[in-house]
């Protein structure tokens, strides 16, 4: 839990609420806002780094890191780094138009007209017990933004678990930060991740 608390303290130093209360919203509003923000962000050059650290019994165990770079209209780079039980694996894919160039660890580059890179999908494996959504006006690093929050709780056998996703959208409707927490409701096992797209001044 020490790492999780540290991240929260940093977060509190740069984000300032403009209003004292979060407003509960419908899921449709949340999903529309997040989808639109992601689409608008892709019209800009950006770099996005996502780091996940996994904890058990209060101690860090494994870690994941994803690096995404995008240059409109059709050039991207994705790097996936996985550190599990002290072993590090790295996979990379570069997309230029409709051609994919892929590499795993120390292997040679290959090219394909179909996606040949690693998967970056995360999902909740059990039916949700509850879902809630909120919206709040804030400032992040001196910029006005809207914070959207989604929290799902679900039962994993006899353990109550949660997934909470926070998305910050700037006044131009672009996604500028995301923070995810998931684990048991008692926070015995937790993973934290976040990303900040950079260099978003140049529009395609």
C-alpha positions in Angstrom: 0.0 0.0 0.0 2.9 2.4 0.5 3.4 2.8 -3.3 -0.3 3.4 -3.8 -0.5 6.1 -1.1 2.5 7.8 -2.6 0.9 8.0 -6.0 -2.2 9.5 -4.5 -0.2 12.2 -2.7 1.5 13.3 -6.0 -1.9 13.4 -7.6 -3.3 15.7 -5.0 -0.6 18.2 -5.5 -1.5 18.8 -9.2 -5.3 18.4 -9.4 -7.5 21.0 -7.9 -11.3 20.6 -7.8 -13.3 23.6 -9.1 -16.4 22.4 -7.4 -16.7 20.6 -4.1 -18.9 17.7 -5.2 -18.8 15.0 -7.8 -22.0 14.5 -9.8 -23.2 11.0 -10.4 -23.9 10.4 -14.1 -25.3 7.6 -16.3 -22.9 5.1 -17.9 -23.8 6.3 -21.4 -22.5 9.8 -20.7 -19.2 8.4 -19.3 -18.6 6.1 -22.3 -19.5 8.7 -24.9 -17.1 11.3 -23.2 -14.2 8.8 -23.0 -14.7 7.5 -26.5 -14.9 11.0 -28.0 -11.8 12.2 -26.0 -9.7 9.3 -27.3 -10.8 10.0 -30.9 -9.9 13.7 -30.6 -6.5 12.8 -29.1 -5.6 10.7 -32.1 -5.7 13.9 -34.3 -2.6 15.1 -32.5 1.0 13.9 -32.1 1.4 12.4 -28.7 3.4 10.0 -26.6 1.6 7.9 -23.9 3.3 5.9 -21.2 1.3 3.5 -19.0 2.9 1.8 -15.9 1.2 -0.9 -13.8 2.6 -2.1 -10.6 1.1 -5.1 -8.9 1.0 -5.6 -5.1 0.3 -8.5 -2.8 0.3 -8.3 1.0 1.6 -4.7 0.7 4.6 -5.7 -1.4 5.4 -5.0 -5.1 5.5 -8.1 -7.2 5.3 -7.7 -11.0 5.2 -4.7 -13.3 4.0 -3.8 -16.8 4.9 -0.8 -19.0 3.3 0.2 -22.3 4.6 3.0 -24.5 2.5 4.4 -27.3 3.5 7.0 -29.8 1.3 8.4 -32.5 2.0 10.7 -35.5 -1.1 11.5 -37.6 -2.5 10.4 -39.8 -1.2 6.8 -39.8 2.1 6.2 -38.0 2.2 4.6 -34.6 4.7 2.7 -32.3 3.7 0.4 -29.4 6.2 -1.1 -26.9 5.1 -3.6 -24.3 7.4 -4.5 -21.4 6.5 -7.2 -18.9 8.4 -7.9 -15.7 7.2 -11.1 -14.1 9.1 -13.0 -11.4 12.2 -11.1 -12.3 12.1 -12.0 -16.0 11.6 -9.1 -18.5 10.0 -9.6 -21.9 9.7 -6.9 -24.5 7.6 -6.7 -27.7 7.3 -3.8 -30.2 5.2 -3.0 -33.2 5.5 -0.1 -35.6 2.7 0.7 -37.9 3.1 2.8 -41.1 -0.1 3.0 -43.1 -1.3 -0.6 -43.5 2.0 -2.3 -42.8 3.1 -3.6 -39.4 6.7 -4.1 -38.3 7.1 -6.4 -35.3 9.8 -7.5 -33.0 9.9 -9.6 -29.8 12.9 -9.5 -27.4 16.1 -10.1 -29.4 14.4 -11.6 -32.5 14.7 -9.9 -35.9 12.1 -7.5 -37.2 9.3 -9.0 -39.3 6.7 -7.2 -41.5 3.0 -8.0 -42.2 -0.2 -6.5 -43.6 -2.0 -7.9 -40.5 -1.4 -6.9 -36.9 1.5 -8.9 -35.5 2.1 -7.1 -32.2 1.2 -7.9 -28.6 -2.3 -7.5 -27.1 -2.9 -4.7 -24.6 -6.5 -5.5 -23.6 -7.6 -5.7 -19.9 -11.0 -6.9 -18.9 -13.0 -7.8 -15.8 -13.5 -11.6 -15.9 -16.7 -11.8 -13.8 -20.2 -10.2 -14.0 -20.3 -6.9 -12.1 -22.0 -6.6 -8.8 -22.3 -2.8 -9.1 -21.3 0.0 -11.5 -21.2 3.7 -10.8 -20.1 6.8 -12.8 -19.2 10.3 -11.7 -18.2 13.7 -13.3 -16.3 16.5 -11.7 -14.8 19.8 -12.8 -11.1 20.1 -11.8 -7.8 21.8 -12.7 -4.8 19.6 -13.5 -1.4 21.4 -13.8 -3.2 24.7 -14.0 -5.5 23.5 -16.9 -9.2 23.2 -16.7 -10.5 19.7 -17.2 -13.4 17.4 -16.5 -12.7 14.2 -14.5 -14.8 11.2 -15.3 -14.8 8.2 -12.9 -16.0 4.7 -13.4 -16.0 2.1 -10.6 -17.1 -1.5 -10.9 -17.2 -4.0 -8.1 -17.5 -7.7 -8.7 -17.2 -11.0 -6.8 -14.2 -13.3 -7.6 -15.4 -16.5 -5.8 -15.7 -15.2 -2.2 -13.6 -12.0 -2.7 -15.1 -8.6 -3.4 -12.9 -6.9 -6.0 -13.0 -3.5 -7.8 -11.9 -1.8 -10.9 -11.8 2.1 -10.9 -10.9 4.1 -13.9 -10.3 7.9 -13.8 -10.2 9.8 -17.1 -9.2 13.5 -17.4 -10.5 15.4 -20.4 -9.3 18.9 -21.2 -11.4 21.9 -22.4 -10.8 20.9 -26.0 -12.3 17.5 -25.3 -9.0 15.5 -25.5 -7.9 12.8 -23.1 -4.9 14.1 -21.1 -4.6 11.6 -18.2 -5.9 8.2 -17.0 -5.4 6.5 -13.7 -6.6 3.0 -12.9 -6.8 1.0 -9.7 -7.9 -2.5 -9.3 -7.7 -5.2 -6.7 -9.6 -6.4 -3.6 -12.0 -4.0 -1.9 -9.7 -4.2 1.2 -6.7 -3.1 -1.0 -4.6 -6.2 -0.1 -3.8 -6.7 -3.7 -3.8 -3.7 -6.1 -2.4 -2.5 -9.4 -2.0 1.2 -10.2 -1.4 2.7 -13.7 -1.5 6.1 -15.3 -0.6 7.9 -18.5 -0.2 11.5 -19.7 -0.1 12.1 -23.5 2.6 14.7 -24.4 3.3 17.0 -27.3 -0.4 17.5 -28.2 0.1 21.0 -29.6 0.4 20.0 -33.3 -2.8 19.1 -34.9 -2.9 17.0 -38.1 
